[in-house]
Structure formats: C-alpha cells, structure tokens
Amino acid sequence: MNLFKAVIDKVSHAIAWLLVQPIVFYQKFITPYTPPSCRFTPTCSEYARQAILKHGPIKGLALAIWRILRCNPWGGSGYDPVP
C-alpha cells in the first residue's frame, strides 16, 4: 500500500510540475511586456502557481480557476493569499 501512495505522489508531483511550466513561461516572457492590470495581490498567475504547488494539481487548479472567475469589475480586489 505504501508503494501505491508513493507512485500516486510522484504522478501528482509530475502533473503539478507540468501545469506550472506554462504559468512560469507566461510570467517570464509575456507579463513583462504587458501593462499591470491585476486587481489582486498576488497576481492571478502567481496565485495559480502557488495554489498548484501547495495543494496539488486538482485542488490547486480548482482554486486558480475560481480566482480567475472572481477577477471581474464586480469582483473583489486587494490581498488574497492562497488558503
């Protein structure tokens, strides 16, 4: 049973790493050339990166999507850390 958990942890880590790579690319190569417009701190891309690394690929991606959905003129703003 411990071997099964170890394999699941490795697969989860690999999927999280794959999900984070496009975010890092966006942060390094696209964001510097666009004007700042994020309503929240940390930015949505940084929030997504932190959520995926902290909570894993499934819950982290769900938190990131929920954050992006809240980023609208009627949504909130300000400091919103990853839970």
N, C-alpha and C positions, 0 to 999 in steps of 0.2 A: 504494500500500500504506500509506503514511503517513496518508492521508486516512481509510482504513478504521480504523486504530488510533485516530485522533483521535475518530472517531464512536463507537467502542466505549468509549473512555474517558469521553466525555460521557454516554453512556447509563448506564454503570456508576455514575458520579457522581450522576446524577439518581435512579437506583434506590436508591442508598445514602441520599440525602437523604430520599426518601420513607419508607424504613424507619426512619430516625432520628426522624422527626416524632412518631409515636405514643409513642416512648420519652421524648422531651422533654416531651410533654404529661403522661405518667404521672409524671415526675419533678417537674414544676411544680405539678400540680393534684391529684394523688392521694396521692403519698408524704407530703406534709406532714401529712396527716390520718390517717395510719396509724402504729401503733407500730413502732419499728425492730425488725426481726427477721432481718436478713440475717446469714448465717454467715460471709460472705467480705468482704474489703476489696479492691477497691472493690465496691460493691453490684452485684447482678446486672444491674440496669438500666444502671448506668454502664459496667459491663464490656461489655454488649451494644452500647451507643453507641460506645464506644472501638473495639471489635473491628470494627464495620461501617465506621467511618470510616478505620481503619488498614488493614484487609485487603480492603475492598470488600464488596459485598452477599452474595456466595455464601459465601466462606470466613468472613467476619465473622458471618453468620447461623448458620453451622455451629458456630463457636466459642461463640456465645451460647447456642445450644440445648444444646450439650454442658455448658456451665457450669450451666445451669438443671437439667439432669438430675443433676448432681452435688450439687445443693443438696437434701439429704435428711438424715435423722437418722444414716444410716450413712456419709454422705459426709464430706469433709474440711471444714476451716474455716481462717480466717486470711487472710493476704495472698496474693492470687492475681492478679497483673497479666496484662494481655493480652500474649501472646507476640509 
